[in-house]
Amino acid sequence: MPKLDLDMVPVKTGSIYPDPFAAEMAGRTSLRLGDAGGLTQFGANLVILEPGAKSSLRHWHLNEDEFVMVTDGIVTLIDDHGETQMSVGDCAAFPAGDANGHHFINKTDRIARFLVVGTKAPTETATYSDIDMKVEMQGGSCTFTRKDGSPL
């Protein structure tokens, strides 16, 4: 049946980030809706942010588009243009290759949720705007390095 039972979708916690950056993702969880529905060409994730939590380190993707729609609460988009408050129904789009580093922070006192839809490119590079780090992703594995490719 195509309808997903959200109570049956496993909650993903933690982060793929190396220490000490992994700890910065406390209060962030997600439901991998696309995976639960068997989708292979794009990802669809429901991200849940506790008060004070952030979605990720500020980053941009070389090969993957990202689309975000707020479904509950209020989040603050932080990108190269500054801060933008987003509430239910507000959307943001991040085209592949646009070096506008972005992430979302819940600056309120209640839980916020947003849907993220993005490409599943066979290989991907994400660059982190505020720190000297990038990640290369291929075949389900991630390799974190400095932006020049040297080891962390």
C-alpha positions as CSV (number, residue, x, y, z in Angstrom):
1,M,0.0,0.0,0.0
2,P,1.5,3.4,-1.0
3,K,0.3,5.2,2.2
4,L,3.1,5.3,4.7
5,D,2.3,4.7,8.4
6,L,4.5,7.3,10.0
7,D,4.3,5.4,13.3
8,M,6.1,2.5,11.6
9,V,8.9,4.6,10.0
10,P,12.1,4.2,12.0
11,V,13.3,7.4,13.7
12,K,16.8,8.3,12.6
13,T,19.0,9.9,15.3
14,G,22.6,10.8,15.4
15,S,24.8,12.2,12.6
16,I,27.3,11.1,10.0
17,Y,29.5,13.9,11.1
18,P,32.9,13.1,12.7
19,D,33.6,14.3,16.2
20,P,33.4,17.0,17.5
21,F,30.7,18.1,15.0
22,A,28.3,15.1,15.6
23,A,27.4,16.5,19.0
24,E,26.1,19.7,17.4
25,M,23.1,17.6,16.0
26,A,21.6,16.9,19.4
27,G,17.8,17.5,19.3
28,R,17.5,16.6,15.6
29,T,15.8,13.5,14.3
30,S,14.3,12.5,11.0
31,L,12.0,10.0,9.3
32,R,13.4,8.7,6.0
33,L,10.1,8.7,4.2
34,G,11.4,8.0,0.7
35,D,13.4,5.0,1.9
36,A,10.3,3.7,3.8
37,G,8.3,4.0,0.6
38,G,11.0,2.3,-1.5
39,L,12.0,5.4,-3.5
40,T,15.4,5.2,-5.2
41,Q,15.7,8.4,-7.4
42,F,15.2,11.0,-4.7
43,G,15.1,11.3,-0.9
44,A,12.2,12.6,1.1
45,N,12.8,13.1,4.8
46,L,10.7,14.6,7.6
47,V,13.2,16.5,9.9
48,I,12.2,17.1,13.5
49,L,13.9,19.9,15.5
50,E,13.6,20.2,19.2
51,P,13.9,23.8,20.6
52,G,17.4,25.0,20.0
53,A,18.3,22.2,17.6
54,K,19.8,22.7,14.1
55,S,19.2,20.6,11.0
56,S,22.9,20.3,10.0
57,L,26.1,22.1,9.7
58,R,25.8,24.9,7.2
59,H,26.5,23.3,3.8
60,W,25.9,23.2,0.1
61,H,25.7,20.3,-2.4
62,L,27.7,20.0,-5.7
63,N,25.4,17.5,-7.4
64,E,22.1,17.4,-5.5
65,D,19.1,19.7,-5.5
66,E,17.3,20.2,-2.1
67,F,13.8,21.4,-1.5
68,V,12.4,22.2,1.9
69,M,8.8,22.9,3.1
70,V,8.0,23.7,6.8
71,T,5.2,21.5,8.0
72,D,5.0,22.4,11.7
73,G,6.3,25.2,13.8
74,I,8.8,27.9,12.9
75,V,12.4,27.5,11.8
76,T,15.1,30.0,10.9
77,L,16.9,29.5,7.6
78,I,20.5,30.7,7.9
79,D,22.3,31.0,4.6
80,D,24.8,33.3,2.9
81,H,22.1,36.0,2.7
82,G,21.4,36.1,6.5
83,E,18.5,34.8,8.5
84,T,15.0,34.2,7.3
85,Q,12.2,33.0,9.5
86,M,10.0,30.3,7.9
87,S,6.7,29.0,9.1
88,V,4.2,26.4,8.0
89,G,3.9,26.3,4.2
90,D,7.0,28.3,3.6
91,C,9.4,26.7,1.1
92,A,13.1,27.0,0.1
93,A,15.0,25.6,-2.8
94,F,18.8,25.0,-3.0
95,P,19.9,24.1,-6.6
96,A,22.9,21.8,-7.0
97,G,26.1,23.6,-7.4
98,D,24.9,26.9,-5.8
99,A,27.5,27.6,-3.1
100,N,25.0,29.1,-0.8
101,G,25.7,27.3,2.5
102,H,22.5,26.8,4.5
103,H,20.9,25.1,7.5
104,F,17.9,25.5,9.7
105,I,17.7,26.2,13.5
106,N,14.7,26.0,15.7
107,K,14.9,29.2,17.8
108,T,11.5,28.7,19.3
109,D,10.3,26.9,22.4
110,R,8.3,24.2,20.6
111,I,9.1,21.4,18.1
112,A,9.4,22.2,14.5
113,R,9.2,19.9,11.4
114,F,10.0,20.3,7.8
115,L,10.0,18.1,4.7
116,V,13.2,17.8,2.7
117,V,13.2,16.4,-0.8
118,G,16.4,16.0,-2.7
119,T,18.3,14.2,-5.4
120,K,20.1,10.9,-4.8
121,A,23.1,11.5,-7.0
122,P,25.5,8.5,-7.4
123,T,28.3,10.6,-6.2
124,E,28.1,13.8,-4.1
125,T,30.3,16.4,-2.6
126,A,29.0,18.7,0.2
127,T,31.0,21.6,1.4
128,Y,30.6,23.1,4.9
129,S,30.6,26.9,4.8
130,D,31.7,27.8,8.3
131,I,34.4,25.1,8.9
132,D,37.3,23.6,6.9
133,M,35.4,20.4,6.0
134,K,33.8,18.7,3.0
135,V,32.4,15.2,2.5
136,E,32.6,12.9,-0.5
137,M,29.7,10.4,-0.7
138,Q,29.7,7.4,-3.0
139,G,28.1,4.0,-2.7
140,G,26.8,4.6,0.8
141,S,30.1,5.6,2.3
142,C,31.2,9.0,3.4
143,T,34.8,10.4,3.5
144,F,35.3,13.6,5.4
145,T,38.3,15.8,4.6
146,R,39.5,19.4,4.8
147,K,38.3,21.5,1.8
148,D,41.7,21.0,0.1
149,G,41.2,17.2,0.4
150,S,43.7,16.6,3.1
151,P,42.8,14.5,6.1
152,L,40.9,16.0,9.0
